[in-house]
Amino acid sequence: MFAPLRALLTQRVQLERRGLHFHIVLAPPHAPAAEAPAEPSSGAALRHDHRQLVQLLKRHADLRHTLRHLACVEQTLAREGSRALQSMPEKILRKAIEQIEGLHRDEPGFALPELMRRLHRALALVDERAKEFESTEAMDISEASHSLFDEMERSWNGHMPDAK
């Protein structure tokens, strides 16, 4: 019942000058201090870069054929999202990075910083996984007879993984 009256009495007032006259007016409610706009999240930045890339490839249809690796990255992002970059082949990642750098040289205003950062991170991950498979020990490879192979195959009790 008294809420409207309480709201009126607790509202801020300010002095406003109109020409030669001064007026007392109700001030808008005090808003909390606006913080500096936050940086967009990395996901939002990647979506922005992806939209820029899509627009570029739509504007210049021949680029899709010329920059095949970059077009592959664009389609992979659209279909599967950014996690799919980590499973892309090293060659495609390297070529896509080169192609973005070439676009940046040709059009200095065109930059895809988040996409470049993600591609470099995916490439580092691929390189890291490749190093895990490198063996520092020398391997001894020798030929085996067919009968020895058959005997080893019969004695093996492991399970083959299911085919995907």
Secondary structure as GFF3:
##gff-version 3
##sequence-region A 1 164
A	DSSP	alpha_helix	3	9	.	.	.	ID=ss1
A	DSSP	beta_strand	13	18	.	.	.	ID=ss2
A	DSSP	beta_strand	21	26	.	.	.	ID=ss3
A	DSSP	alpha_helix	42	59	.	.	.	ID=ss4
A	DSSP	alpha_helix	63	66	.	.	.	ID=ss5
A	DSSP	alpha_helix	68	80	.	.	.	ID=ss6
A	DSSP	three_ten_helix	82	87	.	.	.	ID=ss7
A	DSSP	alpha_helix	90	106	.	.	.	ID=ss8
A	DSSP	alpha_helix	113	133	.	.	.	ID=ss9
A	DSSP	alpha_helix	146	155	.	.	.	ID=ss10
###
